[in-house]
Amino acid sequence: MVYVYAFRGTYRHPSFNEYVRKCWPIFAPLNCLLYMSTERRGKKPILDLNDFPELGIVRQNWEMIRDEALALQANNEFENTKSETNSGYYDVGFRTFFKYGWSKFYLKWYGYTHDSAKRTCPNTVALISKLPQVKGAMFTLLPPGSKLTPHSDPFACSLRYHLGLKTPNDDNCWINVDNQQYSWRDGEALLFDETYVHHVSNNTDKHRLILMLDVERPMGWIGKLVNFFYRSLMRMTIVPNDETDKRGLANTVFASVAPLLAKSKQLKQTNKPLYKTLKFVVNSILALILLGILAVLFYIPYSLLSA
């Protein structure tokens, strides 16, 4: 945790409390095992796509992908997935982005291809299925004047790929990864390590529509072993686009407790200290549950090897 907070990369959080709130530091020890095992080509915050030629087929087909994403946007699919009446609203991984206007449409997530995506985006789904290193895929939409505050993803099991589809094509619409800034352009791609702190801003009057992929981190055998069990955890976070799709265990649980969380926000207005205490307790319980699941996942193969 100290290494990630104080030494990894160049970005520094304004306080340790900010790091704890935005980066799930309990996973830092496992993530560091993956960092140590990562191949040289995958060790920088922003990566050279020439080192990942297998992803070239995605960019080559960007116009076909764009057309299917624009059809989703025209049919209000992005708005539907973040509606509180939709099953896709209960997204334990990306839920905090909704308040900034960000929305998404899943295509694939760690072993599961969404039935809704097969129906509405058949060509993009078929293309992604040819790339076994792609573990997750979604379209994401960021509206004008919106932003995503500094954060890093909790699990280092993948790298993040962005392909510009319909963007402002403007330097005022950007992502900053560990103090390196990149502006999206139609048909151009970015690959970065999402466990470095990054933040986003769209200071234009146009939407930013991209394809976002989770690409398996290139690693040695130790990292691949750790990653195998990380991916088991990620499969629990499958989020549906609509009622035809499967839902993972973590999001099923989240959907059941969401009404209680909504009521707790009312407490924030009347008794802020109590609200913060309850929030800390709930987050701690969730962290312990996740650690428990990981412990079980790692213990089973270890016990088999020991026997």
VENVENDA-V605687 format. One record per run of one state. SS is the DSSP state (helix for helix, strand for strand, loop for the rest). FROM is the first residue (numbers start at 1). TO is the last residue. If there is no record, write none. Layout:
# VENVENDA-V605687
SS&FROM&TO + SS&FROM&TO
This chain:
# VENVENDA-V605687
loop&1&1 + helix&2&6 + loop&7&15 + helix&16&23 + loop&24&24 + helix&25&37 + strand&38&38 + loop&39&39 + helix&40&42 + loop&43&45 + strand&46&46 + loop&47&48 + helix&49&51 + loop&52&52 + helix&53&60 + loop&61&61 + helix&62&74 + loop&75&76 + helix&77&81 + loop&82&86 + helix&87&89 + loop&90&94 + helix&95&100 + loop&101&102 + strand&103&109 + loop&110&111 + strand&112&113 + loop&114&114 + helix&115&120 + loop&121&121 + helix&122&128 + loop&129&133 + strand&134&142 + loop&143&146 + strand&147&151 + loop&152&157 + strand&158&166 + loop&167&172 + strand&173&177 + loop&178&179 + strand&180&183 + loop&184&188 + strand&189&192 + loop&193&197 + strand&198&202 + loop&203&207 + strand&208&216 + loop&217&218 + strand&219&219 + loop&220&220 + helix&221&237 + loop&238&248 + helix&249&270 + loop&271&271 + helix&272&306 + loop&307&307
